[in-house]
Amino acid sequence: MKWLVSQSEESDGGSPDGKTLTRPKPTIKRPSLYKVLLLNDDFTPMDFVVLILRRFFHKSEPDANQIMLDVHNNGSGLAGIYTFEQAETKVYQVNEFARTHRHPLKCVMERES
């Protein structure tokens, strides 16, 4: 970290030459965001997809049904947008839950552009 030296008009007693050291304001970068998508298959029941959306993504019944229809009609549906760690956790939880219940439903994440 670089320190900035500024000349003060009045000596504040902190430095004999009247100069004070100030820290620069740190720049904060927003984290990258990732889309969490559910992918369509021919075997996972629609009500199971709705259950996933309600349980892991806290969607309302109407929102979960709309996303499920997007998955069914368009091949994929957006479940949510999260930071990398959150998205990675959601993908893992959904894929494990689907596998445990013997459904081929797949959940993936992709970087938001």
C-alpha positions as CSV (number, residue, x, y, z in Angstrom):
1,M,0.0,0.0,0.0
2,K,1.4,3.4,-0.9
3,W,1.2,6.3,1.5
4,L,0.3,9.8,0.4
5,V,2.3,12.7,1.9
6,S,0.4,15.9,2.2
7,Q,1.6,19.3,3.3
8,S,-0.6,20.7,6.0
9,E,-1.0,24.4,6.4
10,E,-0.6,24.2,10.1
11,S,1.6,21.7,11.9
12,D,-0.5,19.3,13.9
13,G,2.4,18.3,16.0
14,G,2.5,14.8,14.5
15,S,5.5,15.6,12.3
16,P,8.2,18.2,12.8
17,D,8.2,19.2,9.1
18,G,4.4,19.8,9.0
19,K,3.8,16.8,6.7
20,T,1.2,14.2,7.5
21,L,0.8,10.7,6.1
22,T,-2.7,9.7,4.9
23,R,-3.9,6.4,3.6
24,P,-5.5,6.3,0.2
25,K,-9.1,5.2,0.2
26,P,-9.2,1.5,-0.8
27,T,-11.0,0.7,-4.0
28,I,-13.6,-2.0,-3.5
29,K,-14.5,-4.1,-6.5
30,R,-17.9,-5.7,-6.7
31,P,-17.8,-9.5,-6.8
32,S,-18.6,-11.2,-10.1
33,L,-22.1,-12.6,-10.3
34,Y,-23.2,-16.0,-11.6
35,K,-26.5,-17.3,-13.0
36,V,-27.8,-20.5,-11.6
37,L,-29.8,-22.4,-14.2
38,L,-31.9,-25.5,-14.1
39,L,-31.7,-27.6,-17.3
40,N,-34.6,-29.5,-18.9
41,D,-34.7,-33.3,-19.2
42,D,-37.4,-35.7,-20.2
43,F,-37.7,-37.5,-16.9
44,T,-37.8,-35.1,-13.9
45,P,-41.4,-34.4,-12.9
46,M,-42.5,-30.8,-13.0
47,D,-43.6,-30.8,-9.4
48,F,-40.1,-31.8,-8.3
49,V,-38.6,-28.8,-10.2
50,V,-41.1,-26.6,-8.3
51,L,-40.0,-28.2,-5.1
52,I,-36.4,-27.5,-5.8
53,L,-37.2,-23.8,-6.6
54,R,-39.2,-23.4,-3.5
55,R,-36.8,-25.2,-1.2
56,F,-33.3,-24.0,-2.4
57,F,-34.2,-20.7,-4.0
58,H,-37.1,-19.6,-1.8
59,K,-39.3,-18.8,-4.7
60,S,-43.0,-18.3,-4.3
61,E,-45.4,-20.8,-5.8
62,P,-46.3,-18.7,-8.8
63,D,-42.6,-17.7,-9.5
64,A,-41.5,-21.4,-9.1
65,N,-44.2,-22.5,-11.6
66,Q,-43.2,-19.8,-14.1
67,I,-39.5,-20.8,-13.9
68,M,-40.4,-24.5,-14.1
69,L,-42.4,-23.7,-17.3
70,D,-39.3,-21.8,-18.7
71,V,-37.2,-24.9,-18.0
72,H,-39.8,-27.1,-19.7
73,N,-40.4,-24.9,-22.7
74,N,-37.0,-23.2,-23.3
75,G,-34.6,-25.9,-22.1
76,S,-33.4,-24.0,-19.1
77,G,-34.7,-21.6,-16.5
78,L,-33.0,-19.0,-14.3
79,A,-33.3,-19.9,-10.7
80,G,-31.2,-16.9,-9.4
81,I,-28.1,-14.8,-9.6
82,Y,-25.5,-15.1,-6.9
83,T,-21.9,-14.6,-6.0
84,F,-19.5,-17.4,-7.0
85,E,-19.6,-19.1,-3.6
86,Q,-23.3,-18.9,-3.2
87,A,-23.9,-20.1,-6.8
88,E,-21.5,-23.0,-6.3
89,T,-23.3,-24.1,-3.1
90,K,-26.8,-23.9,-4.7
91,V,-25.6,-26.0,-7.7
92,Y,-24.1,-28.6,-5.4
93,Q,-27.2,-28.7,-3.2
94,V,-29.6,-29.1,-6.1
95,N,-27.6,-31.7,-7.9
96,E,-27.2,-33.8,-4.8
97,F,-30.9,-33.5,-3.9
98,A,-31.9,-34.5,-7.4
99,R,-29.4,-37.4,-7.4
100,T,-30.6,-38.6,-4.0
101,H,-34.2,-38.6,-5.3
102,R,-33.1,-40.4,-8.5
103,H,-34.0,-37.6,-10.8
104,P,-31.6,-36.6,-13.7
105,L,-32.3,-32.8,-13.2
106,K,-29.1,-30.8,-13.6
107,C,-28.3,-27.4,-12.2
108,V,-25.4,-25.4,-13.6
109,M,-23.9,-22.0,-13.1
110,E,-22.5,-19.5,-15.6
111,R,-20.9,-16.1,-15.2
112,E,-23.2,-13.2,-15.8
113,S,-22.1,-11.0,-18.7
